[in-house]
Amino acid sequence: MKILITGSNGLLGQKLVQLISSTGNHELIATARGKNRLPESEGYRFVSMDITDQKSVETVISSEKPDVIINTAAMTNVDQCETEREACWKLNVDAVSYLLNAAKANDSFLLHLSTDFIFDGSSGPYKEEDLPNPVSYYGESKLAAEKLLLESDIEWAIVRTVLVYGIAHDMSRSNIILWVKKSLEEGKDIHVVDDQWRTPTLAEDLAKGCFLIAEKKAKGIFNISGKDLMTPYEMAIQTASYFDLNKSLITKTDSSRFTQTAKRPPKTGFVLDKAEEVLGYKPHSFKEGIAILSDQLNRAY
């Protein structure tokens, strides 16, 4: 197959390029706005494409004619989405409509990434058929994009995921494991919430779930996340245990301590039965995820 990835410079985009190019079975086109920031150059071609520019999308998709498009590009900073609503809508909704139209014109299967933040967090963990009710503008934008696909007449899949963590080349954003590790190694006291629940997702697991869907062209909505329902406090404690760091520096707190621009759903997380049965998806445990990250850190430095 010919597979085209948007957002190839991002965390998930990088993991997908590594995974798909390593199989050697597919022709892979990596796209992102601006230059290619991937360290490896084998096994794929890079094409610059700005998904917020309709002409750019039409030109690249009609030229490449991919069998599958995997859209990983999005504005995912929840607070930034709240304050920069126009930019958020442009990237999270308008861009999806451009990809959708291009997919239709070129008979491509469109796999789109979505989020647990389409739910209000009052009754997690969630199944695919549970009713969305976003509490932030980010969640609203991601739900609006889902609706575009649901109402379209192309072949599509939606992958919903939760709190993705991992390390990749040239990444500016940290994640909870790296933040806890660095803070405790520097002897800093940290306050971590215990009144929010998530099923944290290793980036490699998310890439594998997306690839399984792409290969099967499996249609519909799929929950792809980690399997452990945990609070950030529990994640911090497990991280400290793994790296043998001082747990007494970690203080349990609740989310009222922090002033954040956007509201967060208290308890999300996903039920993974469908992905396990239909795709054979098997995520790592959070503890295994820490070990994989640790191994990558050791090889990187």
Secondary structure, 3 states (H helix, E strand, C coil): CEEEEECCCCHHHHHHHHHHHHHCCCEEEEEECCCCCCCCCCCCEEEECCCCCHHHHHHHHHHHCCCEEEECCCCCCHHHHHHCHHHHHHHHHHHHHHHHHHHHHCCCEEEEEEEHHHCCCCCCCECCCCCCCCCCHHHHHHHHHHHHHHCCCCCEEEEEECCEECCCCCCCCCCHHHHHHHHHHCCCCEEEECCCEECCEEHHHHHHHHHHHHHHCCCEEEECCCCCCECHHHHHHHHHHHCCCCHHHEEEECHHHCCCCCCCCCECCECCHHHHHHHCCCCCCHHHHHHHHHHHHHHHC
